[in-house]
Amino acid sequence: MSEKNTMQERNMTQVSARQKIVHGASRTLTYAFLIAMAVIVLFPFYWMLISSVKSLDEYRLNVPTFWPRQLLLSNYVDAFNTASLGRLFYNTMLVGVVSTILSLIITVLSAFAFARLEFKGRDTMFGLLLATMMIPGELFTITNYSTVTQLGWMNTYTVLIVPFLVSVFYIFLLRQNFMQIPNELYLAAKVDGTSDWKYLWKIMVPLALPTLISITILKMMGAWNSYIWPRLVANDEAHRMITNGLRNAFTDTTGDVNYPVQMAAVALVSAPLFLVFVFLRKYIMAGVSRSGIKG
């Protein structure tokens, strides 16, 4: 009997050892894969940063250097002055902040109407709004360009802000979040004499704050990265955005491009978005994860 127990214990020990080996090998392969993917993703950013502190002669070497021979931090000063980054940052921040605030107001009111108010044709109207998400954005660009030209909005801040204040996706995202708030809470508030306006701003908005933060971040990032529309309608120096301001700022009269200074400018422009992602990514994930579950 003791020999049988000993054999069973030995077999269990061997099985446990094999499981540990398999588990260890699996974790090793997983981490190796993640490290490899991280290197692939981060290498372009590394190359941008080291290129931004190189001299132009070193940048043009046939055999690239993976660490600069001489750190030229003055490239960042040259980039800021050459591209007038101060003006570009101001224009982009102004358009981003104003359009985000107005878009949030429109989104909150629309989402509340579709989630809580009862009116004829509500679901049909919401379905039609969702159907517009199937239309390519380029088609709206053509009609919007024709409209703003007739209104005389070209080369103004208005043309950069107004056409894209309404986002069906943001309305859908917030409406789904509002739908998760129990309707009994709304009915109880109505019994107590609470107005729809007060209920919206005192109860629903605080409960949906993670989603609202996500929408704010995504809207600001969209304004920061916008390229085609500002290029079409506001390409004068007074209203130029960051994405368009860097396009030809570092090309001299002979057509040569000062790539290290250009890389320094790109690094400066990318820094705010990188910081937003690092410090606020949990709010983006929280807002998206709490929406779109019930509907």
Secondary structure, DSSP 8 states (H G I E B T S, - for coil): -HHHHHHHHHHHHHHHHHHHHHHHHHHHHHHHHHHHHHHHHHHHHHHHHHHTTS-HHHHT-SS--SS-SS--THHHHHHHHHTTHHHHHHHHHHHHHHHHHHHHHHHHHHHHHHHT---TTHHHHHHHHHHGGGS-HHHHHHHHHHHHHHHT-TTSHHHHHGGGS--HHHHHHHHHHHHTS-HHHHHHHHHTT--HHHHIIIIIHHHTHHHHHHHHHHHHHHHHH--HHHHHH--STTT--HHHHTSSTTB-TTS-B-HHHHHHHHHHHHHHHHHHHHHHHHHHHHHHHTSSS--
